[in-house]
Amino acid sequence: MEIASSFVLYATAFAALAQASTSGAQRSITHLTLIAGFASTVFWPLTSWLHQHMSWREVYLLYALLNLMGALPVHLWLGRVVRRRRSSARSEQAQKAAPAVQGRERWAMLMMLAAFALLGFVASAITVHMVPMLAALGLGGAAVVVTTLFGPSQVLSRLVNMQFGRGLAPPALALLAAAMLPLGLALLAVAAPWAPGAAVFAILFGFGNGLSSIVSGTLPLMLFGAAGYGARLGWISSARLVASAAAPLAFSMVASAASVKVAVWFVALVGIASAAAFGAIWLVFGRKSEMVELSGASTIV
């Protein structure tokens, strides 16, 4: 099941959108992440409700049928659209898609991999431990209430970006997203067990995590263009997933050796390192005039 789940991650959809519509890919990625943000909001309570009336095997079979009858035909249709547009409407620039970083491709790729890996570490370490972490910091029963702000904040961040972030370049958006995570963690470490401070943490963390889903698709497209976009997303996803897998254990080890608050500060430092890496990319490639020159007409500025 987990092997199958890797094929429905954002990276696969982002690559398909870039192939289907290079000039509108950034806008399409934003729309997709906005809609997909409602997946857990809808299906977590729906799954719980179904499980009250069905066995877990029956719920799995129902979702399998839903994928076969609903999702599979849509994906087959999208595959035809991608093939048709690639064969007839793809521009010569998109076919060539010279690297956007002009001699600095290796540096930009390594910096981007490090930034997204560290970002994935922070997101995984906190989301896995969020409820017990907040309880250990003294919030008690309020921990569950605070965590409910996380999901809606992710969706709200994508909606805000779609409405007001059109002029914000992907490197700047990546820096903003990465900075929100350690900022929220620092606020939590200082304010706990004050519930309003923890609530602000959940909102900031949700905003940063929501925006990071967008920039994981738009930043490599801006830097490198459409050529090889799917492969680059694969590298980014791999680096992020490896770091995400190690993060919960690392958080637990630090919390056991010291305290939960020390573990929170540790993850915040990792988040600062991620923001610094994105900041370096923004300093080098963030100027709008340079983005036009580097990305070419086939990518969104």
C-alpha positions as CSV (number, residue, x, y, z in Angstrom):
1,M,0.0,0.0,0.0
2,E,2.8,2.4,0.8
3,I,4.5,1.6,-2.5
4,A,1.2,2.6,-4.2
5,S,0.9,5.8,-2.1
6,S,4.3,7.1,-3.4
7,F,2.6,7.4,-6.9
8,V,0.0,9.8,-5.6
9,L,2.3,12.3,-3.9
10,Y,2.4,15.9,-5.0
11,A,5.6,15.5,-7.0
12,T,3.9,13.2,-9.5
13,A,1.0,15.6,-10.1
14,F,3.3,18.6,-10.3
15,A,5.3,16.9,-13.1
16,A,2.1,16.1,-15.0
17,L,0.9,19.7,-14.7
18,A,4.2,21.0,-15.9
19,Q,4.0,18.8,-19.0
20,A,0.4,19.6,-19.7
21,S,0.7,23.4,-19.3
22,T,4.2,24.8,-18.9
23,S,3.1,28.5,-19.0
24,G,0.3,27.9,-16.5
25,A,2.0,25.3,-14.3
26,Q,2.6,27.6,-11.3
27,R,-1.0,28.7,-11.1
28,S,-2.2,25.1,-11.6
29,I,0.1,23.8,-8.8
30,T,-1.3,26.4,-6.4
31,H,-4.9,25.4,-7.3
32,L,-4.1,21.7,-6.9
33,T,-2.5,22.2,-3.4
34,L,-5.5,24.3,-2.4
35,I,-8.0,21.5,-3.3
36,A,-5.9,18.7,-2.0
37,G,-5.6,20.5,1.3
38,F,-9.2,19.4,1.9
39,A,-8.4,15.7,1.5
40,S,-7.7,15.1,5.2
41,T,-10.4,17.5,6.3
42,V,-13.0,15.4,4.4
43,F,-11.7,11.9,4.5
44,W,-10.4,11.6,8.1
45,P,-13.9,12.1,9.6
46,L,-15.5,10.2,6.7
47,T,-13.2,7.2,7.4
48,S,-14.0,7.3,11.1
49,W,-17.8,7.4,10.3
50,L,-17.5,4.5,7.8
51,H,-15.5,2.5,10.3
52,Q,-18.5,2.7,12.7
53,H,-20.6,0.8,10.1
54,M,-18.0,-1.3,8.2
55,S,-14.9,-3.3,9.0
56,W,-11.5,-1.8,8.1
57,R,-11.3,-4.3,5.2
58,E,-14.6,-3.1,3.8
59,V,-13.5,0.5,4.1
60,Y,-10.3,-0.3,2.2
61,L,-12.3,-2.1,-0.5
62,L,-14.7,0.9,-0.8
63,Y,-11.8,3.3,-1.2
64,A,-10.2,1.0,-3.8
65,L,-13.4,1.0,-5.8
66,L,-13.6,4.8,-5.5
67,N,-10.0,5.0,-6.9
68,L,-10.8,2.6,-9.8
69,M,-14.1,4.1,-10.7
70,G,-13.4,7.8,-10.0
71,A,-9.7,8.6,-10.0
72,L,-8.4,6.2,-12.7
73,P,-10.6,7.5,-15.6
74,V,-9.6,11.1,-14.7
75,H,-5.9,10.1,-14.7
76,L,-6.2,8.3,-18.1
77,W,-7.9,11.3,-19.6
78,L,-5.2,13.6,-18.2
79,G,-2.5,11.3,-19.7
80,R,-4.1,11.8,-23.1
81,V,-4.1,15.5,-22.6
82,V,-0.4,15.6,-21.7
83,R,0.6,13.4,-24.6
84,R,-1.4,15.5,-27.1
85,R,0.0,18.8,-25.8
86,R,3.6,17.5,-25.7
87,S,3.4,16.3,-29.3
88,S,1.6,19.3,-30.8
89,A,1.7,22.5,-28.6
90,R,4.9,22.4,-26.7
91,S,7.1,25.4,-27.6
92,E,10.7,25.1,-28.8
93,Q,11.9,26.8,-25.7
94,A,10.1,24.3,-23.5
95,Q,11.7,21.5,-25.4
96,K,15.2,22.9,-25.0
97,A,14.5,24.3,-21.5
98,A,18.1,25.3,-20.9
99,P,19.0,25.2,-17.2
100,A,17.7,28.4,-15.6
101,V,20.7,28.7,-13.3
102,Q,23.3,29.2,-16.1
103,G,26.5,27.6,-14.8
104,R,25.3,27.4,-11.2
105,E,23.0,24.4,-11.7
106,R,24.9,22.0,-9.4
107,W,25.1,24.6,-6.6
108,A,21.4,25.5,-6.9
109,M,20.3,21.8,-7.0
110,L,22.4,20.9,-3.9
111,M,21.2,23.9,-2.0
112,M,17.6,23.2,-3.0
113,L,17.9,19.5,-1.9
114,A,19.3,20.5,1.4
115,A,16.7,23.2,2.0
116,F,13.7,20.8,1.2
117,A,15.3,17.9,3.2
118,L,15.7,20.1,6.3
119,L,12.1,21.5,5.8
120,G,10.8,17.9,5.6
121,F,12.7,17.1,8.8
122,V,11.0,19.9,10.7
123,A,7.5,19.2,9.3
124,S,7.7,15.5,10.0
125,A,9.3,15.8,13.5
126,I,6.5,18.1,14.7
127,T,3.4,16.8,13.0
128,V,4.1,13.2,14.2
129,H,4.6,14.3,17.8
130,M,2.3,17.4,17.8
131,V,-0.3,16.2,20.3
132,P,2.0,14.5,22.8
133,M,4.5,17.3,22.4
134,L,1.9,20.0,23.3
135,A,0.6,17.9,26.2
136,A,4.2,17.4,27.6
137,L,4.6,21.2,27.4
138,G,1.8,21.6,29.8
139,L,-1.2,22.3,27.6
140,G,-3.1,19.1,28.7
141,G,-6.5,18.7,27.1
142,A,-6.0,22.0,25.1
143,A,-3.4,20.2,23.0
144,V,-6.1,18.5,20.9
145,V,-7.9,21.8,20.4
146,V,-4.7,23.6,19.3
147,T,-3.9,20.9,16.8
148,T,-7.2,21.4,15.0
149,L,-5.9,24.8,13.9
150,F,-3.1,23.2,11.9
151,G,-5.1,21.7,9.0
152,P,-7.3,24.7,8.3
153,S,-4.2,27.0,8.4
154,Q,-2.6,24.9,5.7
155,V,-5.6,25.4,3.4
156,L,-5.9,29.1,4.3
157,S,-2.3,29.7,3.4
158,R,-2.8,28.3,-0.1
159,L,-6.0,30.4,-0.5
160,V,-4.2,33.5,0.6
161,N,-1.3,32.8,-1.7
162,M,-3.6,32.2,-4.6
163,Q,-5.4,35.5,-4.1
164,F,-2.6,37.8,-3.0
165,G,0.7,36.1,-3.7
166,R,0.8,36.3,-7.5
167,G,3.6,38.8,-7.5
168,L,5.7,36.9,-5.0
169,A,8.6,35.0,-6.6
170,P,9.0,31.3,-5.7
171,P,12.4,31.9,-3.9
172,A,10.8,34.6,-1.7
173,L,7.8,32.3,-1.1
174,A,10.1,29.4,-0.1
175,L,12.0,31.6,2.3
176,L,8.7,32.9,3.8
177,A,7.4,29.3,4.2
178,A,10.6,28.0,5.8
179,A,10.9,31.0,8.2
180,M,7.3,30.4,9.6
181,L,8.2,27.0,10.9
182,P,11.1,27.9,13.3
183,L,9.3,31.1,14.2
184,G,6.3,29.2,15.3
185,L,8.4,26.7,17.2
186,A,10.4,29.4,19.0
187,L,7.1,31.1,20.0
188,L,5.8,27.7,21.3
189,A,9.0,27.1,23.3
190,V,8.8,30.5,24.9
191,A,5.0,30.7,25.5
192,A,4.1,27.2,26.6
193,P,2.0,26.3,28.4
194,W,0.1,29.5,27.5
195,A,-2.7,28.2,25.2
196,P,-3.0,31.4,23.0
197,G,0.7,31.2,22.2
198,A,0.4,27.5,21.3
199,A,-2.5,28.4,19.0
200,V,-0.4,31.0,17.2
201,F,2.3,28.3,16.8
202,A,-0.2,25.9,15.2
203,I,-1.4,28.7,12.8
204,L,2.2,29.7,11.8
205,F,3.3,26.1,11.4
206,G,0.2,25.3,9.3
207,F,0.8,28.3,7.1
208,G,4.5,27.4,6.6
209,N,3.7,23.8,5.9
210,G,0.9,24.7,3.5
211,L,3.1,27.1,1.5
212,S,6.0,24.6,1.4
213,S,3.8,22.2,-0.7
214,I,3.4,24.9,-3.3
215,V,7.1,25.9,-3.5
216,S,8.2,22.3,-3.8
217,G,6.6,22.4,-7.2
218,T,7.1,26.0,-8.3
219,L,10.7,26.6,-7.2
220,P,12.4,23.9,-9.3
221,L,10.3,24.9,-12.3
222,M,11.4,28.5,-12.0
223,L,15.1,27.6,-11.5
224,F,15.5,24.9,-14.0
225,G,12.6,25.1,-16.5
226,A,10.4,22.2,-17.7
227,A,13.2,19.9,-19.0
228,G,14.0,17.2,-16.5
229,Y,11.4,18.6,-14.1
230,G,10.0,15.3,-13.1
231,A,13.5,13.9,-12.3
232,R,14.3,16.9,-10.2
233,L,11.1,16.5,-8.3
234,G,12.0,12.9,-7.7
235,W,15.3,14.0,-6.2
236,I,13.6,16.6,-4.0
237,S,11.0,14.1,-2.8
238,S,13.7,11.5,-2.1
239,A,15.7,13.9,0.0
240,R,12.7,15.1,1.8
241,L,11.3,11.6,2.5
242,V,14.6,10.3,3.9
243,A,14.8,13.3,6.2
244,S,11.2,12.9,7.2
245,A,11.6,9.3,8.1
246,A,14.5,10.1,10.4
247,A,12.9,13.1,12.1
248,P,10.4,11.5,14.5
249,L,13.1,9.3,15.9
250,A,15.5,12.1,16.2
251,F,13.0,14.2,18.1
252,S,12.2,11.4,20.5
253,M,15.9,10.8,21.2
254,V,16.5,14.5,22.0
255,A,13.4,14.7,24.1
256,S,14.4,11.6,26.1
257,A,18.0,12.7,26.6
258,A,17.1,16.3,27.6
259,S,13.5,17.5,27.5
260,V,10.6,18.1,25.1
261,K,11.4,21.9,25.1
262,V,15.0,21.2,24.2
263,A,13.8,19.0,21.3
264,V,11.5,21.8,20.1
265,W,14.5,24.2,20.1
266,F,16.6,21.6,18.3
267,V,14.0,21.3,15.5
268,A,13.7,25.1,15.4
269,L,17.4,25.3,14.7
270,V,17.0,22.8,11.8
271,G,14.2,25.0,10.5
272,I,16.5,28.1,10.7
273,A,19.1,26.1,8.6
274,S,16.4,25.4,6.0
275,A,15.4,29.0,5.9
276,A,19.0,30.0,5.4
277,A,19.4,27.7,2.5
278,F,16.2,29.1,0.8
279,G,17.5,32.6,1.7
280,A,20.7,31.8,-0.2
281,I,18.7,30.8,-3.3
282,W,16.6,33.9,-3.0
283,L,19.7,36.2,-2.8
284,V,21.2,34.6,-5.9
285,F,18.0,34.0,-8.0
286,G,15.3,36.1,-6.4
287,R,15.6,39.3,-8.4
288,K,12.7,39.5,-10.8
289,S,14.8,40.8,-13.7
290,E,17.2,37.9,-13.3
291,M,14.3,35.4,-13.0
292,V,13.0,36.5,-16.4
293,E,16.4,36.0,-18.0
294,L,17.1,32.7,-16.3
295,S,13.7,31.0,-16.6
296,G,12.8,32.0,-20.1
297,A,9.4,32.6,-21.5
298,S,8.3,29.0,-20.9
299,T,8.2,29.3,-17.1
300,I,6.2,31.4,-14.8
301,V,7.8,34.4,-13.1
